[in-house]
């Protein structure tokens, strides 16, 4: 009987500690706002191009590759 109580208490306390850790983890997470209907291109040098705001046509030349935006968004 004592062995059964000991095993039960062990698992109960272990589970409580895990629940506390999960609650602490969730409390430490910052809220992240949802995304939107927009696109941003990040180039190799770290600069960004907002494809939502960019005009159609040639945008820039990156490492010998021309970056363009077509009217269809391709």
N, CA, C and O atoms as a Maestro MAE file, in Angstrom:
{
 s_m_m2io_version
 :::
 2.0.0
}

f_m_ct {
 s_m_title
 :::
 protein
 m_atom[296] {
  # First column is atom index #
  i_m_mmod_type
  r_m_x_coord
  r_m_y_coord
  r_m_z_coord
  i_m_residue_number
  s_m_chain_name
  s_m_pdb_residue_name
  s_m_pdb_atom_name
  i_m_atomic_number
  :::
  1 25 0.827 -1.193 0.000 1 A "UNK " " N  " 7
  2 3 0.000 0.000 0.000 1 A "UNK " " CA " 6
  3 2 0.874 1.262 0.000 1 A "UNK " " C  " 6
  4 15 0.609 2.215 -0.732 1 A "UNK " " O  " 8
  5 25 1.917 1.246 0.833 2 A "UNK " " N  " 7
  6 3 2.818 2.398 0.899 2 A "UNK " " CA " 6
  7 2 3.546 2.580 -0.427 2 A "UNK " " C  " 6
  8 15 3.753 3.706 -0.879 2 A "UNK " " O  " 8
  9 25 3.931 1.475 -1.044 3 A "UNK " " N  " 7
  10 3 4.609 1.544 -2.346 3 A "UNK " " CA " 6
  11 2 3.680 2.168 -3.397 3 A "UNK " " C  " 6
  12 15 4.106 3.013 -4.185 3 A "UNK " " O  " 8
  13 25 2.422 1.749 -3.401 4 A "UNK " " N  " 7
  14 3 1.452 2.295 -4.353 4 A "UNK " " CA " 6
  15 2 1.260 3.795 -4.129 4 A "UNK " " C  " 6
  16 15 1.215 4.559 -5.093 4 A "UNK " " O  " 8
  17 25 1.149 4.223 -2.882 5 A "UNK " " N  " 7
  18 3 1.012 5.650 -2.583 5 A "UNK " " CA " 6
  19 2 2.256 6.424 -3.010 5 A "UNK " " C  " 6
  20 15 2.150 7.538 -3.524 5 A "UNK " " O  " 8
  21 25 3.414 5.848 -2.803 6 A "UNK " " N  " 7
  22 3 4.661 6.497 -3.204 6 A "UNK " " CA " 6
  23 2 4.748 6.693 -4.707 6 A "UNK " " C  " 6
  24 15 5.137 7.760 -5.180 6 A "UNK " " O  " 8
  25 25 4.381 5.651 -5.462 7 A "UNK " " N  " 7
  26 3 4.399 5.741 -6.931 7 A "UNK " " CA " 6
  27 2 3.389 6.778 -7.401 7 A "UNK " " C  " 6
  28 15 3.693 7.581 -8.283 7 A "UNK " " O  " 8
  29 25 2.187 6.769 -6.822 8 A "UNK " " N  " 7
  30 3 1.163 7.740 -7.196 8 A "UNK " " CA " 6
  31 2 1.633 9.171 -6.922 8 A "UNK " " C  " 6
  32 15 1.475 10.053 -7.766 8 A "UNK " " O  " 8
  33 25 2.211 9.396 -5.736 9 A "UNK " " N  " 7
  34 3 2.690 10.732 -5.369 9 A "UNK " " CA " 6
  35 2 3.819 11.175 -6.295 9 A "UNK " " C  " 6
  36 15 3.881 12.341 -6.683 9 A "UNK " " O  " 8
  37 25 4.704 10.257 -6.648 10 A "UNK " " N  " 7
  38 3 5.811 10.601 -7.550 10 A "UNK " " CA " 6
  39 2 5.289 11.107 -8.893 10 A "UNK " " C  " 6
  40 15 5.710 12.157 -9.377 10 A "UNK " " O  " 8
  41 25 4.364 10.346 -9.490 11 A "UNK " " N  " 7
  42 3 3.843 10.751 -10.796 11 A "UNK " " CA " 6
  43 2 2.997 12.019 -10.708 11 A "UNK " " C  " 6
  44 15 3.013 12.839 -11.626 11 A "UNK " " O  " 8
  45 25 2.279 12.179 -9.638 12 A "UNK " " N  " 7
  46 3 1.459 13.387 -9.455 12 A "UNK " " CA " 6
  47 2 2.347 14.626 -9.340 12 A "UNK " " C  " 6
  48 15 2.058 15.651 -9.958 12 A "UNK " " O  " 8
  49 25 3.424 14.541 -8.557 13 A "UNK " " N  " 7
  50 3 4.332 15.684 -8.397 13 A "UNK " " CA " 6
  51 2 5.116 15.964 -9.670 13 A "UNK " " C  " 6
  52 15 5.355 17.121 -10.013 13 A "UNK " " O  " 8
  53 25 5.514 14.917 -10.366 14 A "UNK " " N  " 7
  54 3 6.247 15.092 -11.623 14 A "UNK " " CA " 6
  55 2 5.370 15.785 -12.655 14 A "UNK " " C  " 6
  56 15 5.833 16.676 -13.368 14 A "UNK " " O  " 8
  57 25 4.117 15.386 -12.739 15 A "UNK " " N  " 7
  58 3 3.190 15.989 -13.690 15 A "UNK " " CA " 6
  59 2 2.919 17.442 -13.337 15 A "UNK " " C  " 6
  60 15 2.776 18.271 -14.235 15 A "UNK " " O  " 8
  61 25 2.845 17.773 -12.053 16 A "UNK " " N  " 7
  62 3 2.600 19.148 -11.630 16 A "UNK " " CA " 6
  63 2 3.770 20.044 -12.042 16 A "UNK " " C  " 6
  64 15 3.556 21.166 -12.500 16 A "UNK " " O  " 8
  65 25 4.995 19.561 -11.883 17 A "UNK " " N  " 7
  66 3 6.165 20.339 -12.289 17 A "UNK " " CA " 6
  67 2 6.161 20.582 -13.783 17 A "UNK " " C  " 6
  68 15 6.499 21.680 -14.226 17 A "UNK " " O  " 8
  69 25 5.787 19.588 -14.573 18 A "UNK " " N  " 7
  70 3 5.725 19.742 -16.023 18 A "UNK " " CA " 6
  71 2 4.676 20.786 -16.395 18 A "UNK " " C  " 6
  72 15 4.905 21.610 -17.280 18 A "UNK " " O  " 8
  73 25 3.522 20.753 -15.720 19 A "UNK " " N  " 7
  74 3 2.467 21.732 -15.990 19 A "UNK " " CA " 6
  75 2 2.953 23.135 -15.658 19 A "UNK " " C  " 6
  76 15 2.675 24.074 -16.404 19 A "UNK " " O  " 8
  77 25 3.674 23.295 -14.554 20 A "UNK " " N  " 7
  78 3 4.216 24.611 -14.197 20 A "UNK " " CA " 6
  79 2 5.182 25.101 -15.255 20 A "UNK " " C  " 6
  80 15 5.149 26.275 -15.622 20 A "UNK " " O  " 8
  81 25 6.048 24.221 -15.757 21 A "UNK " " N  " 7
  82 3 7.008 24.607 -16.796 21 A "UNK " " CA " 6
  83 2 6.288 25.017 -18.069 21 A "UNK " " C  " 6
  84 15 6.682 25.991 -18.710 21 A "UNK " " O  " 8
  85 25 5.235 24.287 -18.451 22 A "UNK " " N  " 7
  86 3 4.471 24.642 -19.640 22 A "UNK " " CA " 6
  87 2 3.817 26.011 -19.474 22 A "UNK " " C  " 6
  88 15 3.816 26.815 -20.407 22 A "UNK " " O  " 8
  89 25 3.260 26.281 -18.288 23 A "UNK " " N  " 7
  90 3 2.623 27.579 -18.037 23 A "UNK " " CA " 6
  91 2 3.649 28.700 -18.092 23 A "UNK " " C  " 6
  92 15 3.366 29.765 -18.639 23 A "UNK " " O  " 8
  93 25 4.837 28.479 -17.534 24 A "UNK " " N  " 7
  94 3 5.889 29.501 -17.579 24 A "UNK " " CA " 6
  95 2 6.333 29.747 -19.009 24 A "UNK " " C  " 6
  96 15 6.579 30.890 -19.394 24 A "UNK " " O  " 8
  97 25 6.439 28.689 -19.800 25 A "UNK " " N  " 7
  98 3 6.842 28.835 -21.193 25 A "UNK " " CA " 6
  99 2 5.814 29.649 -21.965 25 A "UNK " " C  " 6
  100 15 6.170 30.558 -22.715 25 A "UNK " " O  " 8
  101 25 4.540 29.322 -21.780 26 A "UNK " " N  " 7
  102 3 3.492 30.053 -22.486 26 A "UNK " " CA " 6
  103 2 3.420 31.506 -22.042 26 A "UNK " " C  " 6
  104 15 3.161 32.383 -22.865 26 A "UNK " " O  " 8
  105 25 3.642 31.778 -20.774 27 A "UNK " " N  " 7
  106 3 3.593 33.148 -20.276 27 A "UNK " " CA " 6
  107 2 4.751 33.974 -20.807 27 A "UNK " " C  " 6
  108 15 4.632 35.194 -20.912 27 A "UNK " " O  " 8
  109 25 5.874 33.337 -21.148 28 A "UNK " " N  " 7
  110 3 7.034 34.081 -21.620 28 A "UNK " " CA " 6
  111 2 6.968 34.398 -23.108 28 A "UNK " " C  " 6
  112 15 7.783 35.176 -23.603 28 A "UNK " " O  " 8
  113 25 6.019 33.815 -23.831 29 A "UNK " " N  " 7
  114 3 5.905 34.046 -25.266 29 A "UNK " " CA " 6
  115 2 5.198 35.373 -25.537 29 A "UNK " " C  " 6
  116 15 4.165 35.675 -24.938 29 A "UNK " " O  " 8
  117 25 5.767 36.152 -26.443 30 A "UNK " " N  " 7
  118 3 5.152 37.432 -26.816 30 A "UNK " " CA " 6
  119 2 4.061 37.179 -27.857 30 A "UNK " " C  " 6
  120 15 4.146 36.244 -28.652 30 A "UNK " " O  " 8
  121 25 3.041 38.026 -27.836 31 A "UNK " " N  " 7
  122 3 1.994 37.927 -28.849 31 A "UNK " " CA " 6
  123 2 2.555 38.374 -30.185 31 A "UNK " " C  " 6
  124 15 3.256 39.382 -30.272 31 A "UNK " " O  " 8
  125 25 2.242 37.619 -31.219 32 A "UNK " " N  " 7
  126 3 2.691 37.942 -32.576 32 A "UNK " " CA " 6
  127 2 1.443 38.251 -33.398 32 A "UNK " " C  " 6
  128 15 0.515 37.446 -33.478 32 A "UNK " " O  " 8
  129 25 1.443 39.426 -34.002 33 A "UNK " " N  " 7
  130 3 0.300 39.837 -34.812 33 A "UNK " " CA " 6
  131 2 0.230 38.994 -36.079 33 A "UNK " " C  " 6
  132 15 1.269 38.593 -36.603 33 A "UNK " " O  " 8
  133 25 -0.978 38.714 -36.587 34 A "UNK " " N  " 7
  134 3 -1.101 37.936 -37.815 34 A "UNK " " CA " 6
  135 2 -0.563 38.712 -39.004 34 A "UNK " " C  " 6
  136 15 -0.508 39.941 -38.989 34 A "UNK " " O  " 8
  137 25 -0.173 37.985 -40.021 35 A "UNK " " N  " 7
  138 3 0.349 38.599 -41.241 35 A "UNK " " CA " 6
  139 2 -0.766 39.230 -42.057 35 A "UNK " " C  " 6
  140 15 -1.926 39.244 -41.645 35 A "UNK " " O  " 8
  141 25 -0.407 39.738 -43.192 36 A "UNK " " N  " 7
  142 3 -1.389 40.362 -44.064 36 A "UNK " " CA " 6
  143 2 -1.200 39.902 -45.489 36 A "UNK " " C  " 6
  144 15 -0.390 39.015 -45.762 36 A "UNK " " O  " 8
  145 25 -1.931 40.491 -46.383 37 A "UNK " " N  " 7
  146 3 -1.856 40.145 -47.797 37 A "UNK " " CA " 6
  147 2 -0.809 41.037 -48.451 37 A "UNK " " C  " 6
  148 15 -1.147 41.998 -49.144 37 A "UNK " " O  " 8
  149 25 0.465 40.715 -48.228 38 A "UNK " " N  " 7
  150 3 1.564 41.509 -48.767 38 A "UNK " " CA " 6
  151 2 2.782 40.617 -48.940 38 A "UNK " " C  " 6
  152 15 2.846 39.520 -48.386 38 A "UNK " " O  " 8
  153 25 3.744 41.097 -49.711 39 A "UNK " " N  " 7
  154 3 4.953 40.312 -49.957 39 A "UNK " " CA " 6
  155 2 6.174 41.219 -49.871 39 A "UNK " " C  " 6
  156 15 6.157 42.350 -50.359 39 A "UNK " " O  " 8
  157 25 7.227 40.715 -49.250 40 A "UNK " " N  " 7
  158 3 8.486 41.436 -49.129 40 A "UNK " " CA " 6
  159 2 9.594 40.502 -49.593 40 A "UNK " " C  " 6
  160 15 9.695 39.371 -49.118 40 A "UNK " " O  " 8
  161 25 10.417 40.966 -50.510 41 A "UNK " " N  " 7
  162 3 11.548 40.196 -51.018 41 A "UNK " " CA " 6
  163 2 12.800 40.650 -50.289 41 A "UNK " " C  " 6
  164 15 13.111 41.841 -50.274 41 A "UNK " " O  " 8
  165 25 13.529 39.708 -49.678 42 A "UNK " " N  " 7
  166 3 14.786 40.012 -49.009 42 A "UNK " " CA " 6
  167 2 15.917 39.540 -49.905 42 A "UNK " " C  " 6
  168 15 15.974 38.365 -50.266 42 A "UNK " " O  " 8
  169 25 16.816 40.445 -50.266 43 A "UNK " " N  " 7
  170 3 17.911 40.118 -51.171 43 A "UNK " " CA " 6
  171 2 19.107 39.559 -50.406 43 A "UNK " " C  " 6
  172 15 19.112 39.529 -49.175 43 A "UNK " " O  " 8
  173 25 20.124 39.117 -51.152 44 A "UNK " " N  " 7
  174 3 21.304 38.495 -50.555 44 A "UNK " " CA " 6
  175 2 22.050 39.453 -49.629 44 A "UNK " " C  " 6
  176 15 22.651 39.013 -48.649 44 A "UNK " " O  " 8
  177 25 22.021 40.752 -49.919 45 A "UNK " " N  " 7
  178 3 22.741 41.707 -49.068 45 A "UNK " " CA " 6
  179 2 21.921 42.160 -47.862 45 A "UNK " " C  " 6
  180 15 22.376 43.003 -47.089 45 A "UNK " " O  " 8
  181 25 20.700 41.604 -47.690 46 A "UNK " " N  " 7
  182 3 19.873 41.922 -46.531 46 A "UNK " " CA " 6
  183 2 18.881 43.043 -46.758 46 A "UNK " " C  " 6
  184 15 18.042 43.294 -45.894 46 A "UNK " " O  " 8
  185 25 18.947 43.726 -47.890 47 A "UNK " " N  " 7
  186 3 17.970 44.786 -48.145 47 A "UNK " " CA " 6
  187 2 16.636 44.158 -48.545 47 A "UNK " " C  " 6
  188 15 16.586 43.017 -49.006 47 A "UNK " " O  " 8
  189 25 15.564 44.915 -48.363 48 A "UNK " " N  " 7
  190 3 14.233 44.397 -48.659 48 A "UNK " " CA " 6
  191 2 13.549 45.238 -49.727 48 A "UNK " " C  " 6
  192 15 13.787 46.439 -49.851 48 A "UNK " " O  " 8
  193 25 12.695 44.573 -50.493 49 A "UNK " " N  " 7
  194 3 11.892 45.233 -51.523 49 A "UNK " " CA " 6
  195 2 10.443 44.857 -51.240 49 A "UNK " " C  " 6
  196 15 10.103 43.674 -51.234 49 A "UNK " " O  " 8
  197 25 9.592 45.843 -51.007 50 A "UNK " " N  " 7
  198 3 8.177 45.577 -50.800 50 A "UNK " " CA " 6
  199 2 7.535 45.346 -52.158 50 A "UNK " " C  " 6
  200 15 7.368 46.287 -52.935 50 A "UNK " " O  " 8
  201 25 7.176 44.109 -52.449 51 A "UNK " " N  " 7
  202 3 6.571 43.795 -53.741 51 A "UNK " " CA " 6
  203 2 5.138 44.310 -53.823 51 A "UNK " " C  " 6
  204 15 4.607 44.495 -54.919 51 A "UNK " " O  " 8
  205 25 4.521 44.539 -52.693 52 A "UNK " " N  " 7
  206 3 3.169 45.093 -52.672 52 A "UNK " " CA " 6
  207 2 3.186 46.537 -53.153 52 A "UNK " " C  " 6
  208 15 2.302 46.959 -53.899 52 A "UNK " " O  " 8
  209 25 4.205 47.303 -52.721 53 A "UNK " " N  " 7
  210 3 4.271 48.729 -53.050 53 A "UNK " " CA " 6
  211 2 5.054 49.026 -54.324 53 A "UNK " " C  " 6
  212 15 4.960 50.132 -54.857 53 A "UNK " " O  " 8
  213 25 5.827 48.056 -54.824 54 A "UNK " " N  " 7
  214 3 6.684 48.296 -55.989 54 A "UNK " " CA " 6
  215 2 5.849 48.423 -57.259 54 A "UNK " " C  " 6
  216 15 4.825 47.761 -57.425 54 A "UNK " " O  " 8
  217 25 6.319 49.293 -58.146 55 A "UNK " " N  " 7
  218 3 5.655 49.459 -59.437 55 A "UNK " " CA " 6
  219 2 6.025 48.292 -60.347 55 A "UNK " " C  " 6
  220 15 7.036 47.623 -60.131 55 A "UNK " " O  " 8
  221 25 5.206 48.057 -61.358 56 A "UNK " " N  " 7
  222 3 5.511 47.024 -62.344 56 A "UNK " " CA " 6
  223 2 6.745 47.413 -63.140 56 A "UNK " " C  " 6
  224 15 6.989 48.595 -63.383 56 A "UNK " " O  " 8
  225 25 7.524 46.412 -63.549 57 A "UNK " " N  " 7
  226 3 8.717 46.656 -64.352 57 A "UNK " " CA " 6
  227 2 9.979 46.266 -63.601 57 A "UNK " " C  " 6
  228 15 9.941 45.512 -62.629 57 A "UNK " " O  " 8
  229 25 11.105 46.802 -64.080 58 A "UNK " " N  " 7
  230 3 12.417 46.482 -63.513 58 A "UNK " " CA " 6
  231 2 12.531 47.069 -62.103 58 A "UNK " " C  " 6
  232 15 12.226 48.242 -61.887 58 A "UNK " " O  " 8
  233 25 12.973 46.241 -61.143 59 A "UNK " " N  " 7
  234 3 13.156 46.716 -59.775 59 A "UNK " " CA " 6
  235 2 14.625 46.944 -59.463 59 A "UNK " " C  " 6
  236 15 14.994 48.003 -58.954 59 A "UNK " " O  " 8
  237 25 15.473 45.957 -59.766 60 A "UNK " " N  " 7
  238 3 16.910 46.103 -59.546 60 A "UNK " " CA " 6
  239 2 17.647 44.907 -60.105 60 A "UNK " " C  " 6
  240 15 17.037 43.901 -60.469 60 A "UNK " " O  " 8
  241 25 18.966 45.022 -60.173 61 A "UNK " " N  " 7
  242 3 19.831 43.941 -60.617 61 A "UNK " " CA " 6
  243 2 20.568 43.417 -59.396 61 A "UNK " " C  " 6
  244 15 21.283 44.168 -58.732 61 A "UNK " " O  " 8
  245 25 20.400 42.134 -59.093 62 A "UNK " " N  " 7
  246 3 21.005 41.533 -57.915 62 A "UNK " " CA " 6
  247 2 21.907 40.391 -58.342 62 A "UNK " " C  " 6
  248 15 21.428 39.345 -58.781 62 A "UNK " " O  " 8
  249 25 23.215 40.590 -58.215 63 A "UNK " " N  " 7
  250 3 24.209 39.559 -58.550 63 A "UNK " " CA " 6
  251 2 24.043 39.050 -59.977 63 A "UNK " " C  " 6
  252 15 24.150 37.849 -60.223 63 A "UNK " " O  " 8
  253 25 23.786 39.938 -60.903 64 A "UNK " " N  " 7
  254 3 23.653 39.564 -62.306 64 A "UNK " " CA " 6
  255 2 22.274 39.068 -62.689 64 A "UNK " " C  " 6
  256 15 22.064 38.656 -63.830 64 A "UNK " " O  " 8
  257 25 21.336 39.097 -61.768 65 A "UNK " " N  " 7
  258 3 19.972 38.651 -62.047 65 A "UNK " " CA " 6
  259 2 19.039 39.854 -61.955 65 A "UNK " " C  " 6
  260 15 19.015 40.566 -60.951 65 A "UNK " " O  " 8
  261 25 18.269 40.066 -63.027 66 A "UNK " " N  " 7
  262 3 17.323 41.173 -63.054 66 A "UNK " " CA " 6
  263 2 16.066 40.796 -62.270 66 A "UNK " " C  " 6
  264 15 15.484 39.734 -62.490 66 A "UNK " " O  " 8
  265 25 15.663 41.657 -61.373 67 A "UNK " " N  " 7
  266 3 14.439 41.444 -60.588 67 A "UNK " " CA " 6
  267 2 13.391 42.368 -61.168 67 A "UNK " " C  " 6
  268 15 13.554 43.588 -61.174 67 A "UNK " " O  " 8
  269 25 12.299 41.766 -61.662 68 A "UNK " " N  " 7
  270 3 11.209 42.551 -62.248 68 A "UNK " " CA " 6
  271 2 9.891 42.107 -61.651 68 A "UNK " " C  " 6
  272 15 9.762 41.013 -61.102 68 A "UNK " " O  " 8
  273 25 8.907 43.002 -61.778 69 A "UNK " " N  " 7
  274 3 7.544 42.687 -61.339 69 A "UNK " " CA " 6
  275 2 6.623 42.875 -62.535 69 A "UNK " " C  " 6
  276 15 6.612 43.931 -63.167 69 A "UNK " " O  " 8
  277 25 5.854 41.840 -62.836 70 A "UNK " " N  " 7
  278 3 4.932 41.915 -63.953 70 A "UNK " " CA " 6
  279 2 3.549 42.334 -63.484 70 A "UNK " " C  " 6
  280 15 3.259 42.268 -62.290 70 A "UNK " " O  " 8
  281 25 2.688 42.767 -64.402 71 A "UNK " " N  " 7
  282 3 1.331 43.151 -64.001 71 A "UNK " " CA " 6
  283 2 0.555 42.011 -63.332 71 A "UNK " " C  " 6
  284 15 -0.338 42.264 -62.523 71 A "UNK " " O  " 8
  285 25 0.888 40.756 -63.665 72 A "UNK " " N  " 7
  286 3 0.212 39.609 -63.051 72 A "UNK " " CA " 6
  287 2 0.785 39.290 -61.671 72 A "UNK " " C  " 6
  288 15 0.250 38.434 -60.966 72 A "UNK " " O  " 8
  289 25 1.850 39.955 -61.280 73 A "UNK " " N  " 7
  290 3 2.450 39.707 -59.985 73 A "UNK " " CA " 6
  291 2 3.532 38.650 -60.009 73 A "UNK " " C  " 6
  292 15 3.994 38.224 -58.951 73 A "UNK " " O  " 8
  293 25 3.950 38.215 -61.189 74 A "UNK " " N  " 7
  294 3 4.998 37.178 -61.312 74 A "UNK " " CA " 6
  295 2 6.364 37.793 -61.179 74 A "UNK " " C  " 6
  296 15 7.369 37.086 -61.254 74 A "UNK " " O  " 8
  :::
 }
 m_bond[295] {
  # First column is bond index #
  i_m_from
  i_m_to
  i_m_order
  :::
  1 1 2 1
  2 2 3 1
  3 3 4 2
  4 3 5 1
  5 5 6 1
  6 6 7 1
  7 7 8 2
  8 7 9 1
  9 9 10 1
  10 10 11 1
  11 11 12 2
  12 11 13 1
  13 13 14 1
  14 14 15 1
  15 15 16 2
  16 15 17 1
  17 17 18 1
  18 18 19 1
  19 19 20 2
  20 19 21 1
  21 21 22 1
  22 22 23 1
  23 23 24 2
  24 23 25 1
  25 25 26 1
  26 26 27 1
  27 27 28 2
  28 27 29 1
  29 29 30 1
  30 30 31 1
  31 31 32 2
  32 31 33 1
  33 33 34 1
  34 34 35 1
  35 35 36 2
  36 35 37 1
  37 37 38 1
  38 38 39 1
  39 39 40 2
  40 39 41 1
  41 41 42 1
  42 42 43 1
  43 43 44 2
  44 43 45 1
  45 45 46 1
  46 46 47 1
  47 47 48 2
  48 47 49 1
  49 49 50 1
  50 50 51 1
  51 51 52 2
  52 51 53 1
  53 53 54 1
  54 54 55 1
  55 55 56 2
  56 55 57 1
  57 57 58 1
  58 58 59 1
  59 59 60 2
  60 59 61 1
  61 61 62 1
  62 62 63 1
  63 63 64 2
  64 63 65 1
  65 65 66 1
  66 66 67 1
  67 67 68 2
  68 67 69 1
  69 69 70 1
  70 70 71 1
  71 71 72 2
  72 71 73 1
  73 73 74 1
  74 74 75 1
  75 75 76 2
  76 75 77 1
  77 77 78 1
  78 78 79 1
  79 79 80 2
  80 79 81 1
  81 81 82 1
  82 82 83 1
  83 83 84 2
  84 83 85 1
  85 85 86 1
  86 86 87 1
  87 87 88 2
  88 87 89 1
  89 89 90 1
  90 90 91 1
  91 91 92 2
  92 91 93 1
  93 93 94 1
  94 94 95 1
  95 95 96 2
  96 95 97 1
  97 97 98 1
  98 98 99 1
  99 99 100 2
  100 99 101 1
  101 101 102 1
  102 102 103 1
  103 103 104 2
  104 103 105 1
  105 105 106 1
  106 106 107 1
  107 107 108 2
  108 107 109 1
  109 109 110 1
  110 110 111 1
  111 111 112 2
  112 111 113 1
  113 113 114 1
  114 114 115 1
  115 115 116 2
  116 115 117 1
  117 117 118 1
  118 118 119 1
  119 119 120 2
  120 119 121 1
  121 121 122 1
  122 122 123 1
  123 123 124 2
  124 123 125 1
  125 125 126 1
  126 126 127 1
  127 127 128 2
  128 127 129 1
  129 129 130 1
  130 130 131 1
  131 131 132 2
  132 131 133 1
  133 133 134 1
  134 134 135 1
  135 135 136 2
  136 135 137 1
  137 137 138 1
  138 138 139 1
  139 139 140 2
  140 139 141 1
  141 141 142 1
  142 142 143 1
  143 143 144 2
  144 143 145 1
  145 145 146 1
  146 146 147 1
  147 147 148 2
  148 147 149 1
  149 149 150 1
  150 150 151 1
  151 151 152 2
  152 151 153 1
  153 153 154 1
  154 154 155 1
  155 155 156 2
  156 155 157 1
  157 157 158 1
  158 158 159 1
  159 159 160 2
  160 159 161 1
  161 161 162 1
  162 162 163 1
  163 163 164 2
  164 163 165 1
  165 165 166 1
  166 166 167 1
  167 167 168 2
  168 167 169 1
  169 169 170 1
  170 170 171 1
  171 171 172 2
  172 171 173 1
  173 173 174 1
  174 174 175 1
  175 175 176 2
  176 175 177 1
  177 177 178 1
  178 178 179 1
  179 179 180 2
  180 179 181 1
  181 181 182 1
  182 182 183 1
  183 183 184 2
  184 183 185 1
  185 185 186 1
  186 186 187 1
  187 187 188 2
  188 187 189 1
  189 189 190 1
  190 190 191 1
  191 191 192 2
  192 191 193 1
  193 193 194 1
  194 194 195 1
  195 195 196 2
  196 195 197 1
  197 197 198 1
  198 198 199 1
  199 199 200 2
  200 199 201 1
  201 201 202 1
  202 202 203 1
  203 203 204 2
  204 203 205 1
  205 205 206 1
  206 206 207 1
  207 207 208 2
  208 207 209 1
  209 209 210 1
  210 210 211 1
  211 211 212 2
  212 211 213 1
  213 213 214 1
  214 214 215 1
  215 215 216 2
  216 215 217 1
  217 217 218 1
  218 218 219 1
  219 219 220 2
  220 219 221 1
  221 221 222 1
  222 222 223 1
  223 223 224 2
  224 223 225 1
  225 225 226 1
  226 226 227 1
  227 227 228 2
  228 227 229 1
  229 229 230 1
  230 230 231 1
  231 231 232 2
  232 231 233 1
  233 233 234 1
  234 234 235 1
  235 235 236 2
  236 235 237 1
  237 237 238 1
  238 238 239 1
  239 239 240 2
  240 239 241 1
  241 241 242 1
  242 242 243 1
  243 243 244 2
  244 243 245 1
  245 245 246 1
  246 246 247 1
  247 247 248 2
  248 247 249 1
  249 249 250 1
  250 250 251 1
  251 251 252 2
  252 251 253 1
  253 253 254 1
  254 254 255 1
  255 255 256 2
  256 255 257 1
  257 257 258 1
  258 258 259 1
  259 259 260 2
  260 259 261 1
  261 261 262 1
  262 262 263 1
  263 263 264 2
  264 263 265 1
  265 265 266 1
  266 266 267 1
  267 267 268 2
  268 267 269 1
  269 269 270 1
  270 270 271 1
  271 271 272 2
  272 271 273 1
  273 273 274 1
  274 274 275 1
  275 275 276 2
  276 275 277 1
  277 277 278 1
  278 278 279 1
  279 279 280 2
  280 279 281 1
  281 281 282 1
  282 282 283 1
  283 283 284 2
  284 283 285 1
  285 285 286 1
  286 286 287 1
  287 287 288 2
  288 287 289 1
  289 289 290 1
  290 290 291 1
  291 291 292 2
  292 291 293 1
  293 293 294 1
  294 294 295 1
  295 295 296 2
  :::
 }
}
